[in-house]
Every structure is written in C-alpha cells, then in structure tokens.
Amino acid sequence: MCLIFTCGEHTFRKEVEGYEGLVCRCYNCGNYSGSVIKSHPWFTFCFVPVIPLSIKGYEDISCRICNFQQPLEHRQDVQGMRRGADGTPGVPLQPQPSGVPPQGQPPPGWGQKAPEPNQPMQYR
C-alpha cells in the first residue's frame, strides 16, 4: 500500500481597505501597475490550508507585471493616497469647481463671441 501526501504553502491575497482601485508606480520596472495587497501565507497539507504562517499578514505594494513586492511602510507616497473613512481620497486629483455659471452665460474659459468658421482652402 502506497500513500502519497503533499505539503506546501499557499498565499491568500486581497486588496487593503482604503486602497481599493489605487494604482501606483512600481519602483522595480517603472510601470504604473502596482497595487496595495495584503498577503496571508498558509501551510497546506494535501492542498488544504492548515496552519497560518503569519498572524497579521503582510501589506505590500505588488506589481502585476514583474511581481516585485515592496512593504507598504517604505512607500510614503502611497500611504498619503489612502482614502478616508468617508470615502474621500487622501490627495485630491483636481480642484472641484465651486459653482455653476449663471443661466445664459457661456462657461468660463470660452470667449464672448463664437469661434470663426473655417475658411475654404485656397490654391494659388
């Protein structure tokens, strides 16, 4: 009678709360394909997770192209982009306009007159 047992390690990964959908630059390959991932490694026996190898897990910036991983605490630029509890981003991307132009007025940035139509091309 022959019994074969397999042992190994499997890592469960998920996005960190507050960093969902955030894409940052990978310091290894330079591509904008890094995301903040929390990893939980487990010891497996016959493909069944049995013992966790880490209590808290690891929060890393993981690149989807080159698979480079860097601890989140070493990336202050990414930590500043964390979303608040109310869902507002940590760093605003663009200033939001404070008001709406009055009715009948052109939007700001447009001149007071309509643009000139294109003149037909003349061959000489």
C-alpha positions as CSV (number, residue, x, y, z in Angstrom):
1,M,0.0,0.0,0.0
2,C,1.4,3.4,-1.0
3,L,0.2,6.7,0.3
4,I,1.3,10.0,-1.2
5,F,0.9,13.2,0.8
6,T,1.6,16.7,-0.5
7,C,2.7,19.6,1.7
8,G,3.2,23.1,0.5
9,E,2.4,26.8,1.0
10,H,-0.4,28.9,-0.4
11,T,-0.8,32.7,-0.1
12,F,-4.2,34.3,0.1
13,R,-4.3,37.9,-1.3
14,K,-6.8,40.7,-1.2
15,E,-6.7,44.5,-1.6
16,V,-6.2,46.5,1.5
17,E,-9.2,48.5,2.7
18,G,-8.8,52.2,1.8
19,Y,-6.5,51.4,-1.1
20,E,-9.1,49.7,-3.4
21,G,-8.6,50.6,-7.0
22,L,-5.4,52.5,-6.3
23,V,-2.7,52.1,-9.0
24,C,0.8,53.3,-8.2
25,R,4.3,53.1,-9.8
26,C,6.5,50.1,-9.4
27,Y,10.0,51.0,-8.3
28,N,11.5,47.9,-10.0
29,C,10.1,48.1,-13.6
30,G,8.8,51.7,-13.6
31,N,5.3,50.7,-14.9
32,Y,2.1,52.1,-13.3
33,S,0.8,48.6,-12.3
34,G,1.4,48.4,-8.6
35,S,-1.5,47.8,-6.2
36,V,-1.7,47.5,-2.4
37,I,-2.2,43.9,-1.4
38,K,-2.5,42.1,1.9
39,S,-1.0,38.6,1.9
40,H,-1.7,35.8,4.3
41,P,0.6,32.7,3.8
42,W,-0.7,29.3,4.9
43,F,1.0,25.9,5.3
44,T,-1.1,23.3,3.2
45,F,-1.4,19.6,3.7
46,C,-3.0,17.7,0.7
47,F,-4.0,21.1,-0.7
48,V,-5.9,22.1,2.4
49,P,-4.8,25.2,4.4
50,V,-3.9,24.0,7.9
51,I,-1.6,26.4,9.7
52,P,-1.2,30.2,9.1
53,L,2.4,31.2,8.7
54,S,1.7,34.8,9.7
55,I,-0.8,36.2,12.3
56,K,-1.3,39.7,10.8
57,G,-0.3,39.1,7.2
58,Y,1.8,41.4,5.1
59,E,0.8,44.7,3.4
60,D,2.8,45.1,0.3
61,I,2.8,47.0,-3.0
62,S,2.7,44.3,-5.6
63,C,3.4,44.8,-9.3
64,R,1.2,42.9,-11.7
65,I,3.9,42.9,-14.4
66,C,7.2,42.0,-12.8
67,N,5.8,40.5,-9.5
68,F,8.1,42.8,-7.4
69,Q,6.8,43.4,-3.9
70,Q,7.7,46.2,-1.5
71,P,6.5,46.7,2.0
72,L,3.8,49.4,2.3
73,E,5.6,51.2,5.2
74,H,8.5,52.0,2.8
75,R,6.3,53.9,0.4
76,Q,5.2,57.2,2.0
77,D,3.8,58.5,-1.4
78,V,1.3,55.6,-1.5
79,Q,0.3,55.9,2.2
80,G,-0.7,59.6,1.5
81,M,-3.2,58.4,-1.1
82,R,-5.2,56.3,1.3
83,R,-8.9,57.0,1.3
84,G,-10.6,58.3,4.5
85,A,-13.4,56.6,6.3
86,D,-16.0,58.7,4.5
87,G,-14.6,57.6,1.1
88,T,-12.8,60.9,0.2
89,P,-9.4,60.4,-1.3
90,G,-6.4,61.5,0.7
91,V,-4.9,63.5,-2.2
92,P,-7.5,65.4,-4.4
93,L,-6.7,64.8,-8.0
94,Q,-8.2,68.1,-9.4
95,P,-9.8,71.1,-7.7
96,Q,-13.5,70.9,-8.0
97,P,-15.5,74.0,-9.2
98,S,-17.3,75.9,-6.5
99,G,-20.3,77.0,-8.5
100,V,-22.3,76.7,-11.7
101,P,-22.2,79.6,-14.2
102,P,-25.4,81.6,-14.4
103,Q,-28.0,80.6,-17.0
104,G,-27.5,82.1,-20.4
105,Q,-23.8,82.8,-19.8
106,P,-21.1,80.9,-21.6
107,P,-19.0,78.6,-19.5
108,P,-15.8,80.1,-18.1
109,G,-12.9,79.9,-20.5
110,W,-15.0,80.5,-23.6
111,G,-14.8,83.8,-25.3
112,Q,-17.8,86.1,-25.6
113,K,-18.1,85.5,-29.3
114,A,-18.5,82.3,-31.2
115,P,-15.4,81.0,-33.0
116,E,-14.9,81.9,-36.6
117,P,-15.9,79.2,-39.1
118,N,-13.2,77.6,-41.1
119,Q,-12.4,79.3,-44.4
120,P,-12.2,77.2,-47.5
121,M,-8.7,76.3,-48.7
122,Q,-7.4,78.4,-51.5
123,Y,-4.9,77.1,-54.0
124,R,-2.7,79.7,-55.8
